[in-house]
Amino acid sequence: MDALLRLLMGPWTTYILWVLRQRGPLRFGALKREVGGISARMLTERLRMLEQAQVIFREHHPSIPPEVTYGLNARGQELGSVLDALDSLARRWAAEDGRTH
């Protein structure tokens, strides 16, 4: 449990996973736009860490410019119900607090 929580609690990590869960595989630039406020450096660091933990996949197509796509692999898909539950809880709390999201 400790290792999984440490993985998920890293800065931006859960949000990156949630975006990939909601939107499916995305190229780096699109993922950066979806995760508003994150720097390219931080996104790269988080993606490398998630890839090393075998939670996401990285698909590289050599072209000009290079195409790199990220998405959830089997382990990442296993987190789907957890991410969905967190999303549901966040929406409920926001509604209770009078916010839209």
N, C-alpha and C positions, 0 to 999 in steps of 0.2 A: 504494500500500500504506500509506503514511504516513497519509493522510487517513482511510482506513478504520479503521486501528488507533486513531487518535486518537478517532474516533467511538465505537468499541466500548469503549475503555478508560476512558471517563468514569465517575464514580461511579454505581453502580447500573445503568448502561446495559445491559450484557450480561444482567444478571438480569431486567430489565424485558422485554427482547426474548425471553428464554427463557420467562418466564411467559406472554407473549402467544403464543409458539409452542406451548406445552403446553396452554393453556386456551382459545385462540381469543380473539376480540374480547371485551373486558370494559369495563364502565362504570368510571368513575374510582374510585369507592368500593371496588368489588370488586378492582380492580387494586391499590389501596393496601393492602387486607387481605392479598392474595397476596404482596406484596413487603414482608413484615414488617420493621418498623424504619425504614422510609423516611418522612420528613416529607411532608406535603402539598405544601409549597413545593418541596422537592427533586424530588418526582415530577412536579409541574407543569413545572419547569424541564427535566427530562430528556425529558418527552413533547414539549414544544415544540421542543427541539433535534432529536429524532428525526423529528418531523413536518417540520421545515424541511429535514432531510436526505433527505426523501422515503422514509423507511424504514417509517413507520407512517402510518395514516390516523386522522383525528379526525372523528367523525360527531356533529353536534350536533342534537338535537331540542328545539325550544323547547317547554317544558312547565313545570309547577310541581311539584316542582323540575325544573330543566333536566336533560335526559338527555344525557350526553356519553359516547360509546363510542370506545375505541381498539382498533386491531388492526394486524396486519402487512399492508402492501400488497405489491406485486410485489417490490420491492427487499428488503423484510423477509423475504419468503418465500424469496428466494435465500439468505439466511443460515441457513436451516433445517438444512442438512447440517452447517454449522460448529457451530451451537448443539447439535445432536444429538451430534456428535463430542465436544464439550466436556463434555456431560452424561455420556456414556459413560466418558470418561476420569476425570471427577470421581468417579463411582460406583466405578470400578475402584480408584482410589487410596484411596478411603474404605474399601473392603473390605480392601485390603492393610494399611491402618493399623488395622483392627479396628473401624471405625465403620460405622454403617448408612447415613449420607448424608454 
